[in-house]
Amino acid sequence: MAFPGDTTKPMVERLKSGAPHLVVTQVGTSVVDHLFVNTQKPPFDNLKIRQAISQAIDRRGVIEAVY
């Protein structure tokens, strides 16, 4: 048994390869992940760079890869 958010998708795949009878049930969570950057140090002190990174992140891809 694990708490929601404790077991990542790659970890579940490894567990199931070792124990094919294992049942994994996904549940919705209110877990929020953040990406923190130091806005006082280059290159993140540049607003345009931070905006470009924000637009470039594939949010759906991150969610699918992790969960």
All heavy atoms as TSV, in Angstrom:
chain	resi	resn	atom	element	x	y	z
A	1	MET	N	N	0.846	-1.168	0.000
A	1	MET	CA	C	0.000	0.000	0.000
A	1	MET	C	C	0.889	1.227	0.000
A	1	MET	O	O	1.893	1.285	0.701
A	1	MET	CB	C	-0.901	0.005	1.222
A	1	MET	CG	C	-1.793	1.189	1.283
A	1	MET	SD	S	-2.915	1.007	2.676
A	1	MET	CE	C	-3.224	2.701	2.994
A	2	ALA	N	N	0.503	2.219	-0.783
A	2	ALA	CA	C	1.233	3.476	-0.832
A	2	ALA	C	C	0.229	4.619	-0.858
A	2	ALA	O	O	-0.932	4.441	-1.228
A	2	ALA	CB	C	2.117	3.528	-2.071
A	3	PHE	N	N	0.673	5.773	-0.469
A	3	PHE	CA	C	-0.184	6.943	-0.503
A	3	PHE	C	C	-0.186	7.551	-1.898
A	3	PHE	O	O	0.791	7.424	-2.636
A	3	PHE	CB	C	0.288	7.981	0.520
A	3	PHE	CG	C	0.072	7.542	1.934
A	3	PHE	CD1	C	1.121	7.059	2.686
A	3	PHE	CD2	C	-1.190	7.594	2.499
A	3	PHE	CE1	C	0.935	6.648	3.992
A	3	PHE	CE2	C	-1.400	7.184	3.803
A	3	PHE	CZ	C	-0.334	6.710	4.551
A	4	PRO	N	N	-1.278	8.202	-2.300
A	4	PRO	CA	C	-1.322	8.828	-3.623
A	4	PRO	C	C	-0.146	9.773	-3.825
A	4	PRO	O	O	0.181	10.567	-2.955
A	4	PRO	CB	C	-2.647	9.591	-3.612
A	4	PRO	CG	C	-3.483	8.871	-2.607
A	4	PRO	CD	C	-2.515	8.387	-1.563
A	5	GLY	N	N	0.475	9.655	-4.979
A	5	GLY	CA	C	1.613	10.510	-5.283
A	5	GLY	C	C	2.946	9.926	-4.882
A	5	GLY	O	O	3.990	10.417	-5.279
A	6	ASP	N	N	2.940	8.848	-4.076
A	6	ASP	CA	C	4.189	8.235	-3.619
A	6	ASP	C	C	4.810	7.319	-4.674
A	6	ASP	O	O	6.003	7.088	-4.668
A	6	ASP	CB	C	3.964	7.419	-2.344
A	6	ASP	CG	C	3.824	8.290	-1.112
A	6	ASP	OD1	O	4.093	9.494	-1.216
A	6	ASP	OD2	O	3.451	7.761	-0.061
A	7	THR	N	N	3.984	6.769	-5.547
A	7	THR	CA	C	4.462	5.804	-6.524
A	7	THR	C	C	4.364	6.402	-7.924
A	7	THR	O	O	3.280	6.726	-8.379
A	7	THR	CB	C	3.630	4.512	-6.452
A	7	THR	OG1	O	3.579	4.076	-5.095
A	7	THR	CG2	C	4.240	3.427	-7.289
A	8	THR	N	N	5.495	6.536	-8.595
A	8	THR	CA	C	5.506	7.110	-9.932
A	8	THR	C	C	5.186	6.051	-10.974
A	8	THR	O	O	5.244	4.853	-10.702
A	8	THR	CB	C	6.875	7.737	-10.259
A	8	THR	OG1	O	7.858	6.700	-10.242
A	8	THR	CG2	C	7.236	8.821	-9.262
A	9	LYS	N	N	4.861	6.496	-12.175
A	9	LYS	CA	C	4.524	5.572	-13.261
A	9	LYS	C	C	5.671	4.595	-13.557
A	9	LYS	O	O	5.431	3.394	-13.673
A	9	LYS	CB	C	4.141	6.372	-14.496
A	9	LYS	CG	C	3.625	5.547	-15.625
A	9	LYS	CD	C	3.164	6.428	-16.776
A	9	LYS	CE	C	2.611	5.622	-17.910
A	9	LYS	NZ	N	2.142	6.483	-19.003
A	10	PRO	N	N	6.935	5.059	-13.680
A	10	PRO	CA	C	8.026	4.104	-13.911
A	10	PRO	C	C	8.177	3.084	-12.776
A	10	PRO	O	O	8.487	1.917	-13.012
A	10	PRO	CB	C	9.267	4.981	-14.029
A	10	PRO	CG	C	8.763	6.328	-14.408
A	10	PRO	CD	C	7.416	6.444	-13.766
A	11	MET	N	N	7.931	3.518	-11.552
A	11	MET	CA	C	8.043	2.611	-10.411
A	11	MET	C	C	6.953	1.534	-10.483
A	11	MET	O	O	7.220	0.359	-10.218
A	11	MET	CB	C	7.916	3.396	-9.098
A	11	MET	CG	C	8.249	2.595	-7.867
A	11	MET	SD	S	8.051	3.539	-6.338
A	11	MET	CE	C	9.219	4.848	-6.579
A	12	VAL	N	N	5.749	1.929	-10.871
A	12	VAL	CA	C	4.652	0.970	-11.002
A	12	VAL	C	C	4.988	-0.063	-12.078
A	12	VAL	O	O	4.761	-1.266	-11.895
A	12	VAL	CB	C	3.326	1.690	-11.332
A	12	VAL	CG1	C	2.251	0.702	-11.739
A	12	VAL	CG2	C	2.863	2.516	-10.154
A	13	GLU	N	N	5.544	0.400	-13.198
A	13	GLU	CA	C	5.903	-0.525	-14.278
A	13	GLU	C	C	6.957	-1.539	-13.818
A	13	GLU	O	O	6.867	-2.717	-14.147
A	13	GLU	CB	C	6.389	0.262	-15.493
A	13	GLU	CG	C	5.275	1.054	-16.163
A	13	GLU	CD	C	5.771	2.032	-17.212
A	13	GLU	OE1	O	6.998	2.134	-17.433
A	13	GLU	OE2	O	4.921	2.705	-17.810
A	14	ARG	N	N	7.944	-1.090	-13.046
A	14	ARG	CA	C	8.963	-2.015	-12.521
A	14	ARG	C	C	8.351	-3.013	-11.546
A	14	ARG	O	O	8.679	-4.207	-11.565
A	14	ARG	CB	C	10.093	-1.246	-11.848
A	14	ARG	CG	C	11.107	-0.706	-12.836
A	14	ARG	CD	C	12.262	-0.060	-12.144
A	14	ARG	NE	N	11.830	1.320	-11.911
A	14	ARG	CZ	C	12.168	2.074	-10.890
A	14	ARG	NH1	N	12.987	1.643	-9.989
A	14	ARG	NH2	N	11.714	3.290	-10.764
A	15	LEU	N	N	7.460	-2.543	-10.688
A	15	LEU	CA	C	6.814	-3.436	-9.726
A	15	LEU	C	C	5.976	-4.483	-10.444
A	15	LEU	O	O	6.006	-5.667	-10.096
A	15	LEU	CB	C	5.932	-2.634	-8.766
A	15	LEU	CG	C	6.663	-1.776	-7.736
A	15	LEU	CD1	C	5.688	-0.844	-7.035
A	15	LEU	CD2	C	7.380	-2.650	-6.733
A	16	LYS	N	N	5.223	-4.054	-11.468
A	16	LYS	CA	C	4.373	-4.993	-12.193
A	16	LYS	C	C	5.184	-5.995	-13.010
A	16	LYS	O	O	4.745	-7.122	-13.211
A	16	LYS	CB	C	3.398	-4.236	-13.086
A	16	LYS	CG	C	2.319	-3.518	-12.262
A	16	LYS	CD	C	1.239	-2.998	-13.128
A	16	LYS	CE	C	0.304	-4.126	-13.354
A	16	LYS	NZ	N	-1.059	-3.825	-13.595
A	17	SER	N	N	6.373	-5.604	-13.462
A	17	SER	CA	C	7.201	-6.567	-14.197
A	17	SER	C	C	7.712	-7.657	-13.261
A	17	SER	O	O	7.898	-8.795	-13.664
A	17	SER	CB	C	8.368	-5.869	-14.896
A	17	SER	OG	O	9.312	-5.385	-13.955
A	18	GLY	N	N	7.925	-7.321	-12.000
A	18	GLY	CA	C	8.391	-8.301	-11.027
A	18	GLY	C	C	7.270	-9.107	-10.414
A	18	GLY	O	O	7.481	-10.236	-9.952
A	19	ALA	N	N	6.073	-8.545	-10.403
A	19	ALA	CA	C	4.911	-9.226	-9.827
A	19	ALA	C	C	3.704	-8.969	-10.715
A	19	ALA	O	O	2.926	-8.044	-10.474
A	19	ALA	CB	C	4.657	-8.718	-8.407
A	20	PRO	N	N	3.538	-9.768	-11.776
A	20	PRO	CA	C	2.459	-9.524	-12.748
A	20	PRO	C	C	1.050	-9.544	-12.153
A	20	PRO	O	O	0.150	-8.933	-12.698
A	20	PRO	CB	C	2.624	-10.664	-13.749
A	20	PRO	CG	C	3.979	-11.203	-13.541
A	20	PRO	CD	C	4.364	-10.897	-12.139
A	21	HIS	N	N	0.870	-10.209	-11.023
A	21	HIS	CA	C	-0.450	-10.281	-10.394
A	21	HIS	C	C	-0.782	-9.023	-9.580
A	21	HIS	O	O	-1.893	-8.886	-9.085
A	21	HIS	CB	C	-0.533	-11.520	-9.497
A	21	HIS	CG	C	0.474	-11.486	-8.384
A	21	HIS	ND1	N	1.804	-11.804	-8.599
A	21	HIS	CD2	C	0.361	-11.160	-7.080
A	21	HIS	CE1	C	2.458	-11.671	-7.441
A	21	HIS	NE2	N	1.600	-11.291	-6.518
A	22	LEU	N	N	0.164	-8.121	-9.468
A	22	LEU	CA	C	-0.015	-6.896	-8.695
A	22	LEU	C	C	-1.119	-6.040	-9.308
A	22	LEU	O	O	-1.174	-5.853	-10.520
A	22	LEU	CB	C	1.294	-6.108	-8.666
A	22	LEU	CG	C	1.304	-4.838	-7.837
A	22	LEU	CD1	C	1.210	-5.173	-6.350
A	22	LEU	CD2	C	2.579	-4.064	-8.097
A	23	VAL	N	N	-1.998	-5.520	-8.461
A	23	VAL	CA	C	-3.073	-4.642	-8.915
A	23	VAL	C	C	-2.757	-3.232	-8.442
A	23	VAL	O	O	-2.572	-2.998	-7.250
A	23	VAL	CB	C	-4.437	-5.097	-8.354
A	23	VAL	CG1	C	-5.528	-4.120	-8.753
A	23	VAL	CG2	C	-4.756	-6.499	-8.821
A	24	VAL	N	N	-2.710	-2.300	-9.388
A	24	VAL	CA	C	-2.436	-0.908	-9.059
A	24	VAL	C	C	-3.659	-0.095	-9.451
A	24	VAL	O	O	-4.120	-0.152	-10.591
A	24	VAL	CB	C	-1.190	-0.382	-9.805
A	24	VAL	CG1	C	-0.959	1.085	-9.489
A	24	VAL	CG2	C	0.029	-1.202	-9.437
A	25	THR	N	N	-4.195	0.645	-8.503
A	25	THR	CA	C	-5.366	1.464	-8.751
A	25	THR	C	C	-4.967	2.927	-8.651
A	25	THR	O	O	-4.454	3.371	-7.614
A	25	THR	CB	C	-6.467	1.162	-7.713
A	25	THR	OG1	O	-6.743	-0.235	-7.739
A	25	THR	CG2	C	-7.721	1.938	-8.006
A	26	GLN	N	N	-5.205	3.655	-9.728
A	26	GLN	CA	C	-4.891	5.081	-9.710
A	26	GLN	C	C	-6.059	5.837	-9.094
A	26	GLN	O	O	-7.218	5.524	-9.353
A	26	GLN	CB	C	-4.639	5.594	-11.113
A	26	GLN	CG	C	-3.387	5.049	-11.734
A	26	GLN	CD	C	-3.165	5.629	-13.132
A	26	GLN	OE1	O	-4.100	5.953	-13.841
A	26	GLN	NE2	N	-1.916	5.752	-13.496
A	27	VAL	N	N	-5.732	6.831	-8.293
A	27	VAL	CA	C	-6.756	7.681	-7.685
A	27	VAL	C	C	-6.395	9.129	-7.943
A	27	VAL	O	O	-5.220	9.477	-8.114
A	27	VAL	CB	C	-6.877	7.433	-6.163
A	27	VAL	CG1	C	-7.355	6.023	-5.883
A	27	VAL	CG2	C	-5.577	7.708	-5.465
A	28	GLY	N	N	-7.395	9.956	-7.991
A	28	GLY	CA	C	-7.159	11.385	-8.161
A	28	GLY	C	C	-6.554	11.969	-6.892
A	28	GLY	O	O	-6.849	11.535	-5.776
A	29	THR	N	N	-5.682	12.916	-7.066
A	29	THR	CA	C	-5.059	13.556	-5.911
A	29	THR	C	C	-5.104	15.063	-6.074
A	29	THR	O	O	-5.372	15.583	-7.152
A	29	THR	CB	C	-3.580	13.143	-5.758
A	29	THR	OG1	O	-2.864	13.652	-6.881
A	29	THR	CG2	C	-3.423	11.646	-5.682
A	30	SER	N	N	-4.823	15.732	-5.018
A	30	SER	CA	C	-4.721	17.189	-5.076
A	30	SER	C	C	-3.258	17.609	-4.956
A	30	SER	O	O	-2.954	18.683	-4.473
A	30	SER	CB	C	-5.550	17.818	-3.955
A	30	SER	OG	O	-5.068	17.370	-2.701
A	31	VAL	N	N	-2.364	16.725	-5.399
A	31	VAL	CA	C	-0.937	17.010	-5.339
A	31	VAL	C	C	-0.604	18.045	-6.405
A	31	VAL	O	O	-1.004	17.919	-7.556
A	31	VAL	CB	C	-0.102	15.731	-5.559
A	31	VAL	CG1	C	1.376	16.055	-5.626
A	31	VAL	CG2	C	-0.395	14.739	-4.454
A	32	VAL	N	N	0.122	19.065	-6.010
A	32	VAL	CA	C	0.533	20.112	-6.942
A	32	VAL	C	C	2.056	20.106	-7.012
A	32	VAL	O	O	2.728	20.148	-5.986
A	32	VAL	CB	C	0.030	21.496	-6.469
A	32	VAL	CG1	C	0.496	22.579	-7.404
A	32	VAL	CG2	C	-1.478	21.500	-6.337
A	33	ASP	N	N	2.582	20.012	-8.213
A	33	ASP	CA	C	4.031	20.043	-8.400
A	33	ASP	C	C	4.428	21.422	-8.900
A	33	ASP	O	O	3.704	22.048	-9.669
A	33	ASP	CB	C	4.464	18.986	-9.416
A	33	ASP	CG	C	4.246	17.590	-8.875
A	33	ASP	OD1	O	4.529	17.375	-7.690
A	33	ASP	OD2	O	3.799	16.724	-9.642
A	34	HIS	N	N	5.579	21.871	-8.460
A	34	HIS	CA	C	6.064	23.197	-8.832
A	34	HIS	C	C	7.479	23.094	-9.378
A	34	HIS	O	O	8.232	22.192	-9.021
A	34	HIS	CB	C	6.092	24.122	-7.605
A	34	HIS	CG	C	4.750	24.363	-7.010
A	34	HIS	ND1	N	3.846	25.231	-7.543
A	34	HIS	CD2	C	4.163	23.832	-5.923
A	34	HIS	CE1	C	2.753	25.230	-6.808
A	34	HIS	NE2	N	2.916	24.385	-5.817
A	35	LEU	N	N	7.808	24.031	-10.227
A	35	LEU	CA	C	9.169	24.181	-10.716
A	35	LEU	C	C	9.664	25.530	-10.193
A	35	LEU	O	O	9.148	26.575	-10.579
A	35	LEU	CB	C	9.207	24.163	-12.246
A	35	LEU	CG	C	10.555	24.457	-12.886
A	35	LEU	CD1	C	11.578	23.385	-12.502
A	35	LEU	CD2	C	10.423	24.557	-14.386
A	36	PHE	N	N	10.620	25.494	-9.301
A	36	PHE	CA	C	11.145	26.717	-8.710
A	36	PHE	C	C	12.453	27.098	-9.391
A	36	PHE	O	O	13.297	26.238	-9.651
A	36	PHE	CB	C	11.411	26.531	-7.204
A	36	PHE	CG	C	10.157	26.369	-6.407
A	36	PHE	CD1	C	9.766	25.118	-5.966
A	36	PHE	CD2	C	9.363	27.455	-6.102
A	36	PHE	CE1	C	8.606	24.951	-5.239
A	36	PHE	CE2	C	8.201	27.305	-5.365
A	36	PHE	CZ	C	7.822	26.048	-4.931
A	37	VAL	N	N	12.606	28.370	-9.676
A	37	VAL	CA	C	13.853	28.885	-10.228
A	37	VAL	C	C	14.276	30.097	-9.413
A	37	VAL	O	O	13.441	30.810	-8.864
A	37	VAL	CB	C	13.728	29.269	-11.720
A	37	VAL	CG1	C	13.431	28.057	-12.578
A	37	VAL	CG2	C	12.673	30.317	-11.936
A	38	ASN	N	N	15.571	30.308	-9.351
A	38	ASN	CA	C	16.109	31.467	-8.636
A	38	ASN	C	C	16.072	32.661	-9.577
A	38	ASN	O	O	16.887	32.775	-10.490
A	38	ASN	CB	C	17.535	31.182	-8.168
A	38	ASN	CG	C	18.090	32.306	-7.328
A	38	ASN	OD1	O	17.515	33.383	-7.241
A	38	ASN	ND2	N	19.215	32.052	-6.689
A	39	THR	N	N	15.127	33.564	-9.359
A	39	THR	CA	C	14.952	34.709	-10.249
A	39	THR	C	C	15.986	35.806	-10.016
A	39	THR	O	O	15.964	36.821	-10.701
A	39	THR	CB	C	13.539	35.306	-10.092
A	39	THR	OG1	O	13.354	35.725	-8.748
A	39	THR	CG2	C	12.485	34.288	-10.481
A	40	GLN	N	N	16.886	35.581	-9.099
A	40	GLN	CA	C	17.934	36.562	-8.831
A	40	GLN	C	C	19.218	36.259	-9.602
A	40	GLN	O	O	20.122	37.085	-9.661
A	40	GLN	CB	C	18.254	36.606	-7.328
A	40	GLN	CG	C	17.039	36.860	-6.449
A	40	GLN	CD	C	16.365	38.184	-6.753
A	40	GLN	OE1	O	17.023	39.203	-6.884
A	40	GLN	NE2	N	15.047	38.159	-6.878
A	41	LYS	N	N	19.318	35.054	-10.171
A	41	LYS	CA	C	20.541	34.622	-10.865
A	41	LYS	C	C	20.266	34.437	-12.358
A	41	LYS	O	O	19.198	33.972	-12.750
A	41	LYS	CB	C	21.030	33.277	-10.301
A	41	LYS	CG	C	21.354	33.298	-8.827
A	41	LYS	CD	C	22.735	33.789	-8.604
A	41	LYS	CE	C	23.069	33.675	-7.124
A	41	LYS	NZ	N	24.383	34.113	-6.830
A	42	PRO	N	N	21.260	34.795	-13.194
A	42	PRO	CA	C	21.127	34.587	-14.640
A	42	PRO	C	C	21.024	33.098	-14.954
A	42	PRO	O	O	21.573	32.293	-14.219
A	42	PRO	CB	C	22.410	35.159	-15.217
A	42	PRO	CG	C	22.994	36.005	-14.151
A	42	PRO	CD	C	22.484	35.483	-12.838
A	43	PRO	N	N	20.327	32.696	-15.959
A	43	PRO	CA	C	19.572	33.511	-16.913
A	43	PRO	C	C	18.149	33.788	-16.455
A	43	PRO	O	O	17.388	34.463	-17.135
A	43	PRO	CB	C	19.558	32.640	-18.163
A	43	PRO	CG	C	19.496	31.251	-17.629
A	43	PRO	CD	C	20.344	31.287	-16.370
A	44	PHE	N	N	17.766	33.293	-15.280
A	44	PHE	CA	C	16.381	33.417	-14.837
A	44	PHE	C	C	16.028	34.788	-14.283
A	44	PHE	O	O	14.876	35.024	-13.926
A	44	PHE	CB	C	16.047	32.320	-13.827
A	44	PHE	CG	C	16.298	30.948	-14.369
A	44	PHE	CD1	C	17.309	30.148	-13.869
A	44	PHE	CD2	C	15.542	30.457	-15.419
A	44	PHE	CE1	C	17.545	28.898	-14.379
A	44	PHE	CE2	C	15.773	29.198	-15.939
A	44	PHE	CZ	C	16.777	28.411	-15.424
A	45	ASP	N	N	16.982	35.703	-14.239
A	45	ASP	CA	C	16.672	37.065	-13.837
A	45	ASP	C	C	16.032	37.850	-14.986
A	45	ASP	O	O	15.526	38.945	-14.790
A	45	ASP	CB	C	17.927	37.789	-13.325
A	45	ASP	CG	C	19.026	37.866	-14.363
A	45	ASP	OD1	O	18.998	37.084	-15.334
A	45	ASP	OD2	O	19.930	38.707	-14.192
A	46	ASN	N	N	15.997	37.249	-16.163
A	46	ASN	CA	C	15.415	37.866	-17.345
A	46	ASN	C	C	13.963	37.386	-17.492
A	46	ASN	O	O	13.704	36.195	-17.666
A	46	ASN	CB	C	16.233	37.484	-18.587
A	46	ASN	CG	C	15.749	38.153	-19.843
A	46	ASN	OD1	O	14.580	38.484	-19.987
A	46	ASN	ND2	N	16.663	38.349	-20.774
A	47	LEU	N	N	13.028	38.336	-17.444
A	47	LEU	CA	C	11.611	38.004	-17.529
A	47	LEU	C	C	11.278	37.262	-18.818
A	47	LEU	O	O	10.492	36.322	-18.819
A	47	LEU	CB	C	10.755	39.268	-17.422
A	47	LEU	CG	C	9.251	39.080	-17.596
A	47	LEU	CD1	C	8.688	38.175	-16.516
A	47	LEU	CD2	C	8.548	40.418	-17.615
A	48	LYS	N	N	11.872	37.664	-19.927
A	48	LYS	CA	C	11.591	37.021	-21.218
A	48	LYS	C	C	12.000	35.537	-21.195
A	48	LYS	O	O	11.311	34.694	-21.756
A	48	LYS	CB	C	12.322	37.738	-22.357
A	48	LYS	CG	C	11.850	39.149	-22.577
A	48	LYS	CD	C	10.521	39.123	-23.281
A	48	LYS	CE	C	10.137	40.545	-23.658
A	48	LYS	NZ	N	8.782	40.646	-24.140
A	49	ILE	N	N	13.110	35.234	-20.535
A	49	ILE	CA	C	13.560	33.838	-20.415
A	49	ILE	C	C	12.550	33.034	-19.609
A	49	ILE	O	O	12.166	31.926	-19.985
A	49	ILE	CB	C	14.960	33.744	-19.763
A	49	ILE	CG1	C	16.004	34.458	-20.610
A	49	ILE	CG2	C	15.332	32.307	-19.458
A	49	ILE	CD1	C	16.318	33.776	-21.910
A	50	ARG	N	N	12.099	33.581	-18.490
A	50	ARG	CA	C	11.119	32.878	-17.654
A	50	ARG	C	C	9.810	32.656	-18.401
A	50	ARG	O	O	9.199	31.592	-18.306
A	50	ARG	CB	C	10.881	33.638	-16.356
A	50	ARG	CG	C	12.100	33.665	-15.447
A	50	ARG	CD	C	11.767	34.122	-14.042
A	50	ARG	NE	N	11.060	35.380	-13.955
A	50	ARG	CZ	C	11.635	36.578	-13.836
A	50	ARG	NH1	N	12.958	36.685	-13.797
A	50	ARG	NH2	N	10.906	37.670	-13.733
A	51	GLN	N	N	9.370	33.638	-19.175
A	51	GLN	CA	C	8.139	33.485	-19.950
A	51	GLN	C	C	8.309	32.413	-21.029
A	51	GLN	O	O	7.399	31.613	-21.265
A	51	GLN	CB	C	7.745	34.820	-20.587
A	51	GLN	CG	C	7.240	35.822	-19.575
A	51	GLN	CD	C	7.004	37.203	-20.177
A	51	GLN	OE1	O	7.582	37.560	-21.198
A	51	GLN	NE2	N	6.155	37.977	-19.525
A	52	ALA	N	N	9.472	32.383	-21.672
A	52	ALA	CA	C	9.731	31.388	-22.711
A	52	ALA	C	C	9.717	29.981	-22.120
A	52	ALA	O	O	9.148	29.058	-22.708
A	52	ALA	CB	C	11.065	31.672	-23.391
A	53	ILE	N	N	10.322	29.811	-20.957
A	53	ILE	CA	C	10.337	28.502	-20.292
A	53	ILE	C	C	8.917	28.094	-19.914
A	53	ILE	O	O	8.515	26.948	-20.120
A	53	ILE	CB	C	11.259	28.523	-19.058
A	53	ILE	CG1	C	12.710	28.642	-19.510
A	53	ILE	CG2	C	11.048	27.284	-18.197
A	53	ILE	CD1	C	13.677	28.870	-18.385
A	54	SER	N	N	8.149	29.028	-19.407
A	54	SER	CA	C	6.769	28.741	-19.025
A	54	SER	C	C	5.948	28.261	-20.216
A	54	SER	O	O	5.147	27.335	-20.106
A	54	SER	CB	C	6.129	29.979	-18.413
A	54	SER	OG	O	4.785	29.745	-18.096
A	55	GLN	N	N	6.169	28.870	-21.365
A	55	GLN	CA	C	5.421	28.485	-22.564
A	55	GLN	C	C	5.947	27.190	-23.177
A	55	GLN	O	O	5.209	26.479	-23.864
A	55	GLN	CB	C	5.465	29.606	-23.592
A	55	GLN	CG	C	4.696	30.834	-23.135
A	55	GLN	CD	C	4.822	31.999	-24.099
A	55	GLN	OE1	O	5.529	31.923	-25.098
A	55	GLN	NE2	N	4.136	33.076	-23.789
A	56	ALA	N	N	7.215	26.875	-22.940
A	56	ALA	CA	C	7.827	25.696	-23.562
A	56	ALA	C	C	7.546	24.399	-22.819
A	56	ALA	O	O	7.661	23.321	-23.398
A	56	ALA	CB	C	9.341	25.901	-23.665
A	57	ILE	N	N	7.156	24.472	-21.571
A	57	ILE	CA	C	6.932	23.258	-20.780
A	57	ILE	C	C	5.702	22.521	-21.287
A	57	ILE	O	O	4.622	23.099	-21.425
A	57	ILE	CB	C	6.773	23.599	-19.282
A	57	ILE	CG1	C	8.079	24.142	-18.731
A	57	ILE	CG2	C	6.314	22.377	-18.492
A	57	ILE	CD1	C	7.981	24.654	-17.316
A	58	ASP	N	N	5.869	21.245	-21.575
A	58	ASP	CA	C	4.767	20.381	-22.001
A	58	ASP	C	C	4.103	19.843	-20.738
A	58	ASP	O	O	4.471	18.786	-20.222
A	58	ASP	CB	C	5.305	19.247	-22.875
A	58	ASP	CG	C	4.227	18.275	-23.312
A	58	ASP	OD1	O	3.023	18.566	-23.123
A	58	ASP	OD2	O	4.593	17.208	-23.849
A	59	ARG	N	N	3.139	20.571	-20.237
A	59	ARG	CA	C	2.517	20.221	-18.962
A	59	ARG	C	C	1.825	18.856	-19.018
A	59	ARG	O	O	1.940	18.046	-18.102
A	59	ARG	CB	C	1.552	21.310	-18.543
A	59	ARG	CG	C	2.291	22.563	-18.090
A	59	ARG	CD	C	1.353	23.762	-17.985
A	59	ARG	NE	N	2.015	24.900	-17.393
A	59	ARG	CZ	C	2.870	25.679	-18.032
A	59	ARG	NH1	N	3.193	25.430	-19.278
A	59	ARG	NH2	N	3.437	26.718	-17.430
A	60	ARG	N	N	1.107	18.585	-20.082
A	60	ARG	CA	C	0.436	17.292	-20.221
A	60	ARG	C	C	1.469	16.162	-20.261
A	60	ARG	O	O	1.285	15.113	-19.670
A	60	ARG	CB	C	-0.430	17.287	-21.492
A	60	ARG	CG	C	-1.082	15.977	-21.833
A	60	ARG	CD	C	-2.063	15.456	-20.826
A	60	ARG	NE	N	-3.069	16.438	-20.469
A	60	ARG	CZ	C	-3.825	16.359	-19.378
A	60	ARG	NH1	N	-3.706	15.349	-18.554
A	60	ARG	NH2	N	-4.698	17.286	-19.092
A	61	GLY	N	N	2.579	16.383	-20.962
A	61	GLY	CA	C	3.643	15.385	-21.038
A	61	GLY	C	C	4.259	15.097	-19.680
A	61	GLY	O	O	4.538	13.952	-19.340
A	62	VAL	N	N	4.450	16.131	-18.883
A	62	VAL	CA	C	5.004	15.954	-17.542
A	62	VAL	C	C	4.034	15.140	-16.681
A	62	VAL	O	O	4.427	14.194	-15.990
A	62	VAL	CB	C	5.308	17.314	-16.864
A	62	VAL	CG1	C	5.642	17.143	-15.406
A	62	VAL	CG2	C	6.431	18.019	-17.594
A	63	ILE	N	N	2.767	15.472	-16.743
A	63	ILE	CA	C	1.762	14.763	-15.953
A	63	ILE	C	C	1.709	13.290	-16.343
A	63	ILE	O	O	1.689	12.400	-15.497
A	63	ILE	CB	C	0.372	15.425	-16.111
A	63	ILE	CG1	C	0.380	16.782	-15.428
A	63	ILE	CG2	C	-0.733	14.543	-15.562
A	63	ILE	CD1	C	-0.813	17.645	-15.747
A	64	GLU	N	N	1.710	13.009	-17.653
A	64	GLU	CA	C	1.635	11.630	-18.108
A	64	GLU	C	C	2.899	10.850	-17.763
A	64	GLU	O	O	2.824	9.662	-17.449
A	64	GLU	CB	C	1.380	11.592	-19.613
A	64	GLU	CG	C	-0.030	12.022	-19.964
A	64	GLU	CD	C	-0.265	12.093	-21.462
A	64	GLU	OE1	O	0.642	11.744	-22.239
A	64	GLU	OE2	O	-1.381	12.499	-21.841
A	65	ALA	N	N	4.053	11.498	-17.821
A	65	ALA	CA	C	5.308	10.815	-17.524
A	65	ALA	C	C	5.439	10.477	-16.046
A	65	ALA	O	O	5.913	9.407	-15.678
A	65	ALA	CB	C	6.495	11.665	-17.969
A	66	VAL	N	N	5.003	11.381	-15.188
A	66	VAL	CA	C	5.178	11.190	-13.751
A	66	VAL	C	C	4.052	10.368	-13.155
A	66	VAL	O	O	4.275	9.499	-12.330
A	66	VAL	CB	C	5.309	12.543	-13.035
A	66	VAL	CG1	C	5.364	12.367	-11.536
A	66	VAL	CG2	C	6.525	13.287	-13.531
A	67	TYR	N	N	2.834	10.634	-13.564
A	67	TYR	CA	C	1.690	9.969	-12.949
A	67	TYR	C	C	1.071	8.978	-13.889
A	67	TYR	O	O	0.189	8.286	-13.628
A	67	TYR	CB	C	0.661	10.984	-12.483
A	67	TYR	CG	C	1.248	11.951	-11.493
A	67	TYR	CD1	C	1.528	13.261	-11.859
A	67	TYR	CD2	C	1.553	11.548	-10.207
A	67	TYR	CE1	C	2.078	14.148	-10.951
A	67	TYR	CE2	C	2.116	12.435	-9.293
A	67	TYR	CZ	C	2.355	13.718	-9.672
A	67	TYR	OH	O	2.901	14.592	-8.778
